[in-house]
Amino acid sequence: MTAQHLSCEQLKTLVRTVPDFPQPGIQFRDITTLIGHHQGMAASVHHLATLAKAAGAKKIAGMEARGFIFGAAVAVQLGIGFVPVRKPGKLPINTIGIDYALEYGTDRLEMDPGAIEPGQNVVMVDDLIATGGTALASAELLRMAGAVVTQAIFVIDLPDLGGATRLRGAGITVDALMQFDGD
Ligand code: AMP
C-alpha cells in the first residue's frame, strides 16, 4: 500500500508549527494536520508499529490524550492490547497513580493496576517528547503495575529539551519519527 510509504521526512512537512502557543516562546508542534492527512496518519502508524514490533511489544501504553490516537492504532496494527495511561479521576475503578513535577506545579497519571500481566513487555507511545517528564512518570507507573518498560516511541522528539536523554538514564530506549530543533 503506497499510503504506508510516506517517509519520515515527508511526515515532518505535515506537522504544523504554531508559534507562541500555549504561551509566548513555545513553538507548538501540532499533529492534527498530520493525523488529518490519511496517508500521513497511515504512514505514521506504520513506522511506529515497525519500531514497536522490533522491540517485542506485548502491549502498547499510550498517554492521554494524543498518545491514545497513535498508541491505539499501533496496538491494532500489531494485534495486541492497548493500555491507556490517564489523567486523574477518569477511570471508573480503583487505580494506581503517580504524581510528577511540571515546570509550574504538579500533575498526576493513573491506570488500572490489573491492565498488565506481570513481566509483560510494554512499549510506550506518545505524540511528542519534550522534557520527558510525562514519559518518565508513565514508565514508573507501568513498572508499578508489573510491566517491563524498555522502549518508548514518539512521533516527535525535541532533543534540545533533553527528554530522550532522561529516559535513557531510566533504562528506556527512545525512538522518534522526526526531530525539531529548539523548544
Ligand atoms: P514532556 O513531559 O515535557 O515530555 O511533555 C510531553 C507532552 O507535552 C507531550 O505529550 C506533548 O503532547 C506536550 N508538549 C510539550 N511540548 C510541546 C510542543 N512544543 N508542541 C506540542 N506539544 C508539546
Residues whose N, C-alpha, C, O or C-beta is under 5 A from the ligand:
A	BS01	AMP	Q27 F28 R29 D126 L128 I129 A130 T131 G132 G133 T134 A135 G163 D183
